[in-house]
Amino acid sequence: MIDMNKRILILSLFLFCSGIVYPQDSIVFLQLRMKNETVTLVKTTVRPGILKQKHMENDQPGIFFEVLSQNGSLLFKNNLKDPSIQHLEYEDPENPGRLLSKDIRQNDVEFTIRIPYKWEMSRVEFYRTRFIPSTTNRINKINIGTADLRLKGER
Amino acid sequence: MICKNIRTNCIAFSFAICLHIAVSQESIQQLLENGPTEKRINIVFLSEGYTALQLTQYIVDATNDLNSFLNTPPNSSYKNFFNAFAISVASTDSGSDHPSRNVFRNTYFNSTFDTYGIARLVSIDGEGANKVQTLLQSLMPDYDIVIIIVNDLEYGGSGGTFAITSINSSALETVVHELGHSFAGLGDEYSSPYPGYPDTEEPNTTKETVREKIKWNSWISNTTPLPTPKTSQYGSVVGLFEGAHYQSSGWFRPKLNCKMQTLGVKFCEVCSETFIKSFYRLLRPIESFSPVNPSISISDTQSVLLSISNIKPAGSGIKTEWFIDGIKNNGEKGSTVSVSGNDLGIGQHTVYCIVRDTTPLVRNDPNNLLRDSVLWNISVSGLAAVNNNHGHDFPSQYFLEQNYPNPFNPSTTIAFTLPSPSFVTLTIYDVLGKKIETLIAQEMSSGRFTQTWNASTVSGGIYFCEFRAGSYSNIIKLALIK
């Protein structure tokens, strides 16, 4: 006797392999590892939902990523603070209200990003971004990794 | 390659199923509902260090923290921009670790005070962070702000990907300050050294001293000296105060004191403005509009009703303007306008609607974040040339609307439109692809219809509603919260 969970699992896997697709309104969670300035993919999870896309997000130093299709078309981009640096703030016990901070740098760290699911997505390119000294709003990008995103797409 | 992809996806899907089963013991409860999750900023609280018997108190604590956050200006004027949820998970022990006192608790996310030797710094380790991610992915994937409440009376907290606060009455201040960084992109305004910090200005920090070039110049009175003396005389004005960005000289902040410098004080005008613009980076002033098709055809004997909907902030005005063929329609300032083919005349026309949040709390909006617009192109033809399916009485296309309310409990309404008689199926599936209920399977005439789904007999979670009519199909996500 196969219990209900196993039946659902078998049915779901059958349907999935037969072409059941992710709804267009899905969010892809990418669990990533950054070690020695290189980003690699640890795990991919797709969940239903709509990821809000920020309007007019400015470039900032840290990590920048681009989601690309097979032919290199840009599908989504975003940036995040450098996950290898933890900037921790806390209230000074000697001076109520006054803040103090401490930086923790790690050479090996895992972090998660979210991207909106698009059936044509193929890969994510990660870049280290730095502002070029003595220029305004110009950044220097260095590629630090690629994650394969060839999930099953809508047919 | 195809086989590899299928195998990879099977593994991913199996993981998703295991995930669903693994977290089925946890629950989510909505604390504040102002709209669909995709159209509101979703705050998610998680319980840490609450035993099963203390989870009722956790909901009280989360509600109190939510109210404190929403009552903090400028959030207080934008409360209806937010939804809030509480994810409850029980811990074996109550409280949190205090290694400096040799106190260790068995808690769900394994939180600890004394992080890196700092008594007030509360953190969770990598395993705890993975548990947070698992819960968010399963129960609230479209979160925007995450706050972990640690059931410990000692003052403590931290920022980062997830904000952490203890239940000490002062601890939420740290979280609100941290959201200034993570949500609004604000910089620190204090001067404690931070060697190696990027030389990049934030909205509230600058090295610029030329009045006309200061990014918050519109807040500075012409009579305020620059740099501004750090005296009580200038304690209530916006100016250019030296000391910010972890530097005591060469960097400037807008106000003598602000929550981005000192806990327990208000956000200054410039930081408040930045917060409001951050709301509008996620949510547009026009939430939805109808008809959704920007191209409309009507006859000279028909009319069409155009409408927009928007979130209305408390205490500030929303200005709506309508333009017909480029001419401002002074008689229409509401959310709907009816235009008739007879008034427009045969030919091509445009109707343009502009919506602006006119809050006095924002003076600088170069990217027009507080402004939104929609344009319809209307083609008016003679009666004989027009298909009767267009215009006021008949929808022009198939369309499945987002259910409302969403999340819901126990029933929700699903609306759809049919431009012509069609065989319609409306079916509910769970996240595993299992059919839950067929709501409609019949031939229907053209028009707009609504169907209620009463989900009182199924468990809480994410469901999908599939709509099929003719060659059209679409799927919407429904969130049942119990």
Contacts between the chains, C-beta under 8 A, distances in Angstrom:
chain1	res1	chain2	res2	distance
A	5	B	21	6.6
A	8	B	17	7.7
A	8	B	432	5.2
A	8	B	434	6.1
A	9	B	14	7.3
A	9	B	17	5.8
A	9	B	432	8.0
A	11	B	432	7.8
A	11	B	433	7.5
A	11	B	434	7.1
A	12	B	13	6.9
A	12	B	17	6.4
A	12	B	432	4.6
A	12	B	433	5.4
A	12	B	434	7.6
A	13	B	10	5.9
A	13	B	13	6.7
A	13	B	14	6.9
A	15	B	433	5.0
A	16	B	9	6.6
A	16	B	10	6.5
A	16	B	13	5.0
A	16	B	433	7.4
A	17	B	6	5.5
A	17	B	9	7.9
A	17	B	10	6.2
A	20	B	433	5.5
A	23	B	464	6.3
A	23	B	475	4.8
A	23	B	477	6.9
A	24	B	475	7.6
A	25	B	38	7.9
A	25	B	475	7.5
A	25	B	476	7.5
A	25	B	477	5.7
A	27	B	141	4.8
A	27	B	142	6.6
A	29	B	133	7.1
A	29	B	137	5.5
A	29	B	141	7.5
A	31	B	133	7.3
A	43	B	15	7.6
A	44	B	12	5.7
A	45	B	12	6.7
A	45	B	15	6.8
A	45	B	16	6.3
A	45	B	19	7.3
A	45	B	137	5.6
A	46	B	12	6.8
A	46	B	16	7.1
A	47	B	16	7.4
A	47	B	137	5.1
A	47	B	138	7.4
A	47	B	141	4.0
A	47	B	462	8.0
A	48	B	141	6.8
A	48	B	431	6.7
A	48	B	462	5.1
A	48	B	464	7.0
A	48	B	477	4.8
A	49	B	37	7.5
A	49	B	38	7.9
A	49	B	141	3.8
A	49	B	142	3.9
A	49	B	477	6.8
A	50	B	37	7.4
A	50	B	38	3.9
A	50	B	142	5.7
A	50	B	477	7.6
A	51	B	142	6.4
A	52	B	38	6.9
A	52	B	142	7.4
A	52	B	144	6.9
A	52	B	282	4.7
A	52	B	283	7.5
A	54	B	281	4.5
A	54	B	282	6.3
A	55	B	280	7.3
A	55	B	281	5.0
A	55	B	282	7.9
A	55	B	284	7.4
A	55	B	367	7.5
A	55	B	369	6.3
A	56	B	281	6.5
A	56	B	367	4.3
A	56	B	369	6.4
A	57	B	281	7.0
A	58	B	185	7.7
A	60	B	185	7.5
A	60	B	200	6.6
A	61	B	198	4.5
A	61	B	200	5.6
A	86	B	160	6.6
A	87	B	159	7.9
A	87	B	160	8.0
A	87	B	194	8.0
A	88	B	115	7.1
A	88	B	116	7.1
A	88	B	118	7.4
A	88	B	121	5.7
A	88	B	123	7.7
A	88	B	158	5.8
A	88	B	159	7.6
A	88	B	160	7.8
A	89	B	158	7.3
A	89	B	159	6.2
A	89	B	174	7.1
A	89	B	177	7.2
A	89	B	178	6.8
A	89	B	188	7.5
A	90	B	118	5.5
A	90	B	120	4.6
A	90	B	121	4.8
A	90	B	156	7.8
A	90	B	157	7.8
A	90	B	158	7.1
A	90	B	174	7.1
A	91	B	120	6.1
A	91	B	155	7.3
A	91	B	173	7.8
A	91	B	174	6.5
A	91	B	263	5.8
A	93	B	119	7.0
A	93	B	120	6.7
A	96	B	263	7.8
A	96	B	264	7.4
A	97	B	262	4.4
A	97	B	263	4.8
A	97	B	264	4.8
A	97	B	265	7.4
A	98	B	190	7.2
A	98	B	262	6.3
A	98	B	263	7.9
A	99	B	177	7.2
A	99	B	188	7.1
A	99	B	190	5.5
A	99	B	192	7.5
A	99	B	261	7.5
A	99	B	262	7.2
A	99	B	263	6.7
A	100	B	192	5.8
A	101	B	188	7.1
A	101	B	192	6.3
A	101	B	194	6.4
A	101	B	246	7.8
A	102	B	116	6.2
A	102	B	118	6.6
A	102	B	121	7.7
A	103	B	194	7.0
A	104	B	116	6.4
A	110	B	126	6.2
A	110	B	129	7.9
A	110	B	130	7.9
A	111	B	161	7.3
A	112	B	133	5.3
A	112	B	161	7.8
A	114	B	141	7.8
A	130	B	198	7.8
A	131	B	198	6.9
A	131	B	199	6.9
A	131	B	200	5.7
A	133	B	199	7.5
A	150	B	1	8.0
A	150	B	5	5.6
A	150	B	8	7.7
A	151	B	5	7.7
A	151	B	8	7.9
A	151	B	9	6.3
A	151	B	12	7.5
A	152	B	5	6.2
A	152	B	6	7.3
A	152	B	9	4.7
